[in-house]
Amino acid sequence: MSFNDGDFVKIEYSAWRASDGSLVYTTDKKKAEENQIYSERSRYGPSLIIIGKDTAIKGIDKAVRGMGISETKKVEIEPADAFGERSQDLMRVMHVSDFRSRDINPEPGMQVDLDGTVAIVRSVNSGRVTVDANHPLAGEKLTYELKVVSKVDDDKEKVLAIADMSNVKPENARVENGVVEVTFGEKVEKNADYFLNKAAFTSSVLRYMPRITKIVVKEEYARKEEGK
């Protein structure tokens, strides 16, 4: 079988630098731990991609499009179909005072957020800081091992898959007559990340599920008892 634009597909994958064979990412938690690249911030297990909708790099989208359920494939992906070529336009030299005003003491290798742009500090010299906003894998040829796990067809399962991709976990979800209704109960922590992720979730449902016309979000809050 093959997949078409808009299909929801769950995949597992691992990616290595073609230049030195080092593992740079995997959806396999055990493999990440064995290769000392495990991160608590990373999400492991099957990952959702939506064919033709820029939810994965071009090389993965192209490869998965022609695969079948349970099929595995190894592909080499050039930078143009991965994370792009490196660009000098994304390199900047800033004064160290620009960082001090943000309560940041810049050091080489540090990842910094500069007004919404994530960059890596490359050097600190004589009060000047060179930062690099290129993707860490820009310019790299990558080798991917892919496995198609499943195709998601049910609308409720699509909603839950998008929620998982957006890092929110509704306690209940229902889809009826083009309306999605989700509940985030009192046990769901309503912090800043929650509100950002919820916004990403709702916009993604409307973007990737054209039959959906409305989303109803129910939130539950409870007064905490003193001392708890």
N, C-alpha and C positions, 0 to 999 in steps of 0.2 A: 504494500500500500504506500501511498504518499500523502503528504499533508498539504493543505491549502491555506491561503491567507486567512487569518482570523482563528485558526484552529488552536486550541489550548493543549499543549503537550508538556508532560513532565519528563525531565531527563536527569540522568546522573552524568557527571563528567569529571575528568581530571585534566589539568593543563601543565605542560612543561615548556621551559625555554628551549628552543631548538638549538641555541648556541652552546649550552652546557648541560642540557638534560636535567636541570634542577626543576623540581615541582614547585609551581607558583600558586596553584589553587586546586582544590578538590572538594566534591560534595561528600566524600567519604571521610567521616570523622576519624576513624582508625588510621587511615592512610595519612591524614594531616598530622596526627600525633606522631606517627612513626617517622615522618619526614620533618618534624619539628617546625611545622608551619601552622599548628592549631591556634585558633584565636576564638576567644569567647564572643567576639563581635560577629563572627562569621556564622552563617546558618548552614547546617549540614542536612543531608537527605535530598530526595528528589526536588529539583528546581523547576519552576514553571517558566515556559517561554510561550509567547503567542506569535505564531508564524506571521512574518511580514509586518510586524508592528514595532520593530526596534526595541524589543525587550531582551534581545541577546545580540552579541556582536554578529556582523554579517556572515562571517565564516561558519558560525554555529548554525545560524538560521538556514543558510544554503545547504549544509550537510544534513541537518535533521529533516528538512523538507522532503528529501527523497528516501528516508528510512522507514522502517516498519516497527511495530510494537515488539519489544524485547531484542531488537537488533542492536548490535554494537558496531562501531566504526572508529578507525583512527585516521585523523586528517591533519595535514600541516596547513597552517593558516598564515598567510603573509600579513605584514603590518597593516596594509590598506584594508583588509577584511577583519582585522583584529582591533587594536587600539590606536591605529593611525601612526603616521611618521612623527618623529620628534620635530618640534617647531621652535625656532629661536624666538619667535614672537611671544612665546609663553614663558620666557626667561626674563626676570626683572631684577634690577639692582635697587635696593631700598636702603634708607638710612636706619641705623640701629635704633634711633629714637622713635621711628614709626612702630617698632615692636614694643619698646619700653612703655609707650603711651597705652598699649594694650595689655600691660603687665605680662609681657612675654620676654624671656631671656633667650634669644635665638641661638641654637647650636646646630651644627651640621647633622643632617639626617632627620631633624625634627619636622613633623607634619604640622602645618599651621593653616588656620582658616582666615583668609584675608577678604573680609567683606563678602563672604559667600563663596569665594574661590579657594579650593584646597590646593596647597602647594607644599613642596619639600624644600627645606633650607639646604642649599648646596655648599655654601661657604660663608664664613664670617671673617672679615678682614678690614682692619683700619676703620672701623665704624660703618662699614658697608656690608650689606647682607644680600647675597644672591639667592633668589628663590626660583623654583622651577614648578610651573603649573601643568607641565605635561603629565599625562597618565604615567604611572610608574612602569607600565609595560609598553609605552609608546616606542615604536621603532623595532620591536621584538617580533621575530617569527616564532610562532607557537605551535606545539604539537598537542592536539586534543584527542582524548579517548572518550567517545560519547556512547551512551546507552539510552535508548528510548524506553521509558518505564510504562507510560500509559498516555492515552488521549482522554481528555475530560470533555464530556458532552452534556452532562446534566447541569442546568443553570445554577442550582443551589451549590453544587460542587465547584462550579466556576467561581461563584462569589467567595466561597471559602478559600479557594486557591489564591485568588487575588488578595484576600485578607492576609493569608500567610505570607505572600510576597511582600505585602506592605507592613508586615510585622505588627499586625493587630489580631486579636483573637476574640471575635464575638461569641457570646455564650449561646446565642440562637440566631438562625438565619432562615428566612422564608422568601420564596419567590412566587408571585402569583400575578397574572395578568399584567406583566411588564413592570411590576413594583417589587423592589427588594426591601425587606424589613429586617433589620439586624438589631440585636440588643447587646449592649456592653454593660454587664451587671456591676453590682457594687464591688465585687472582688477584683475587677479590672482597675489597675492604678491609672488615675486620670492626670498624668503628669504632662510636661511639655512635649515629650516624644510621642505620647499617645495622641495628642491633638494634631501634631504634624502628620503622623502616620495615618490617622483617620481621614484627614483631608486627601492624602495620596490614595487611600483605599477607595473613597467615594468617587474621586475623579477618574480613577482607573476603571471602575465598574462601568461608569457612563461612557468612557472612551472605548473600551474593548468589548462591551456587550450591547450592541446596537438595539436589541429588542427591549432593553431596560429603559423606561421613561422616567422613573422616579425612585429615589432611595429614601426610606424612612429610618432614621437612626434613633433608637431609644437608649437612654443612659440612666443608670440607677446609681444613686448616691445614698450613703448611710452615715449617720452621725457616729463618730467613734466614741466609745466609752472612755472615760478618764482613766489614765494609767495603762491604756492598751495602744 
